[in-house]
Amino acid sequence: MPRLLDDDEITAALGDLPGWEREDDALVRTAALPSFPAAIAVVDRVAAIAEERDHHPDIDIRWNTLTFRCSTHSAGGITRLDVELATSISQEIDAANS
């Protein structure tokens, strides 16, 4: 089982994750995309990444706005897996918004 990150490690990780914040035991980011199809395309790409890693975010879709929540449920909080997934999600959001 992955090791939970401590508060200092989470704070340091957030310094490298613009747009992300800590909400309880999860890393959370909300992002607006140019359109509904663009948002769904990001969800599709994130789904493929999550399947490959066997680590899945919670995703809320509201028209062109997506909210991603990364937490390692089996560990009860935030692990390195969540930081790595958040980094990949940010890359997909940035690519869709460029």
C-alpha atoms as a printed R data frame, in Angstrom:
   type eleno elety resid chain resno       x      y       z
1  ATOM     1    CA   MET     A     1   0.000  0.000   0.000
2  ATOM     2    CA   PRO     A     2   1.308  3.474  -0.837
3  ATOM     3    CA   ARG     A     3   2.510  5.627   2.058
4  ATOM     4    CA   LEU     A     4   0.450  8.657   3.082
5  ATOM     5    CA   LEU     A     5   2.230 11.951   2.571
6  ATOM     6    CA   ASP     A     6   2.649 14.173   5.604
7  ATOM     7    CA   ASP     A     7   1.510 17.813   5.680
8  ATOM     8    CA   ASP     A     8   4.922 19.173   4.668
9  ATOM     9    CA   GLU     A     9   5.142 16.799   1.709
10 ATOM    10    CA   ILE     A    10   1.652 17.757   0.558
11 ATOM    11    CA   THR     A    11   2.434 21.464   0.872
12 ATOM    12    CA   ALA     A    12   5.635 20.977  -1.146
13 ATOM    13    CA   ALA     A    13   3.774 19.009  -3.828
14 ATOM    14    CA   LEU     A    14   1.111 21.713  -4.124
15 ATOM    15    CA   GLY     A    15   3.889 24.203  -4.848
16 ATOM    16    CA   ASP     A    16   4.455 22.308  -8.106
17 ATOM    17    CA   LEU     A    17   0.740 21.914  -8.895
18 ATOM    18    CA   PRO     A    18  -0.729 25.295  -9.893
19 ATOM    19    CA   GLY     A    19  -4.511 25.342  -9.615
20 ATOM    20    CA   TRP     A    20  -4.632 22.438  -7.161
21 ATOM    21    CA   GLU     A    21  -5.525 22.703  -3.503
22 ATOM    22    CA   ARG     A    22  -5.924 20.396  -0.596
23 ATOM    23    CA   GLU     A    23  -9.452 19.643   0.529
24 ATOM    24    CA   ASP     A    24  -9.420 17.318   3.511
25 ATOM    25    CA   ASP     A    25  -7.718 14.117   2.341
26 ATOM    26    CA   ALA     A    26  -7.659 14.909  -1.381
27 ATOM    27    CA   LEU     A    27  -5.978 17.070  -3.997
28 ATOM    28    CA   VAL     A    28  -8.643 19.019  -5.914
29 ATOM    29    CA   ARG     A    29  -8.638 21.109  -9.071
30 ATOM    30    CA   THR     A    30 -11.482 22.732 -10.962
31 ATOM    31    CA   ALA     A    31 -10.827 23.847 -14.521
32 ATOM    32    CA   ALA     A    32 -12.923 25.419 -17.251
33 ATOM    33    CA   LEU     A    33 -12.353 24.115 -20.768
34 ATOM    34    CA   PRO     A    34 -13.242 25.861 -24.043
35 ATOM    35    CA   SER     A    35 -16.347 23.711 -24.657
36 ATOM    36    CA   PHE     A    36 -18.240 20.640 -23.510
37 ATOM    37    CA   PRO     A    37 -16.582 18.429 -26.164
38 ATOM    38    CA   ALA     A    38 -13.153 19.714 -25.073
39 ATOM    39    CA   ALA     A    39 -13.981 18.886 -21.451
40 ATOM    40    CA   ILE     A    40 -15.108 15.378 -22.366
41 ATOM    41    CA   ALA     A    41 -11.943 14.869 -24.427
42 ATOM    42    CA   VAL     A    42  -9.876 15.711 -21.319
43 ATOM    43    CA   VAL     A    43 -11.941 13.257 -19.279
44 ATOM    44    CA   ASP     A    44 -11.315 10.578 -21.923
45 ATOM    45    CA   ARG     A    45  -7.550 11.165 -21.825
46 ATOM    46    CA   VAL     A    46  -7.483 11.202 -18.022
47 ATOM    47    CA   ALA     A    47  -9.514  7.979 -17.995
48 ATOM    48    CA   ALA     A    48  -6.896  6.280 -20.176
49 ATOM    49    CA   ILE     A    49  -4.082  7.479 -17.900
50 ATOM    50    CA   ALA     A    50  -5.988  6.351 -14.804
51 ATOM    51    CA   GLU     A    51  -6.652  2.901 -16.263
52 ATOM    52    CA   GLU     A    52  -3.001  2.499 -17.215
53 ATOM    53    CA   ARG     A    53  -1.943  3.372 -13.644
54 ATOM    54    CA   ASP     A    54  -4.859  1.612 -11.922
55 ATOM    55    CA   HIS     A    55  -5.393  4.822  -9.939
56 ATOM    56    CA   HIS     A    56  -8.588  6.752 -10.623
57 ATOM    57    CA   PRO     A    57  -9.682 10.286  -9.723
58 ATOM    58    CA   ASP     A    58 -13.198 11.316  -8.841
59 ATOM    59    CA   ILE     A    59 -14.450 13.523 -11.684
60 ATOM    60    CA   ASP     A    60 -17.353 15.966 -11.660
61 ATOM    61    CA   ILE     A    61 -18.510 17.268 -15.053
62 ATOM    62    CA   ARG     A    62 -20.584 20.457 -15.291
63 ATOM    63    CA   TRP     A    63 -20.872 21.486 -18.932
64 ATOM    64    CA   ASN     A    64 -17.352 22.762 -19.734
65 ATOM    65    CA   THR     A    65 -16.102 22.728 -16.137
66 ATOM    66    CA   LEU     A    66 -14.346 19.726 -14.631
67 ATOM    67    CA   THR     A    67 -13.446 19.062 -11.015
68 ATOM    68    CA   PHE     A    68 -10.874 16.384 -10.307
69 ATOM    69    CA   ARG     A    69 -10.363 14.922  -6.837
70 ATOM    70    CA   CYS     A    70  -7.308 12.711  -6.259
71 ATOM    71    CA   SER     A    71  -7.082 10.587  -3.126
72 ATOM    72    CA   THR     A    72  -5.811  7.095  -2.421
73 ATOM    73    CA   HIS     A    73  -8.890  5.632  -0.759
74 ATOM    74    CA   SER     A    74  -7.150  2.411   0.264
75 ATOM    75    CA   ALA     A    75  -4.520  4.441   2.164
76 ATOM    76    CA   GLY     A    76  -7.004  6.953   3.573
77 ATOM    77    CA   GLY     A    77  -5.540 10.108   2.083
78 ATOM    78    CA   ILE     A    78  -2.973 11.650  -0.240
79 ATOM    79    CA   THR     A    79  -0.053  9.589  -1.527
80 ATOM    80    CA   ARG     A    80   2.608 10.046  -4.213
81 ATOM    81    CA   LEU     A    81   0.173  8.326  -6.623
82 ATOM    82    CA   ASP     A    82  -2.195 11.288  -6.245
83 ATOM    83    CA   VAL     A    83   0.540 13.842  -6.857
84 ATOM    84    CA   GLU     A    84   1.635 12.002  -9.995
85 ATOM    85    CA   LEU     A    85  -1.935 11.713 -11.255
86 ATOM    86    CA   ALA     A    86  -2.608 15.403 -10.516
87 ATOM    87    CA   THR     A    87   0.489 16.301 -12.537
88 ATOM    88    CA   SER     A    88  -0.784 14.296 -15.512
89 ATOM    89    CA   ILE     A    89  -4.262 15.802 -15.218
90 ATOM    90    CA   SER     A    90  -2.752 19.294 -15.236
91 ATOM    91    CA   GLN     A    91  -0.841 18.478 -18.405
92 ATOM    92    CA   GLU     A    92  -4.057 17.371 -20.120
93 ATOM    93    CA   ILE     A    93  -5.940 20.490 -18.976
94 ATOM    94    CA   ASP     A    94  -3.101 22.762 -20.104
95 ATOM    95    CA   ALA     A    95  -2.917 21.049 -23.510
96 ATOM    96    CA   ALA     A    96  -6.673 21.440 -24.027
97 ATOM    97    CA   ASN     A    97  -6.592 25.112 -23.049
98 ATOM    98    CA   SER     A    98  -3.624 26.057 -25.236
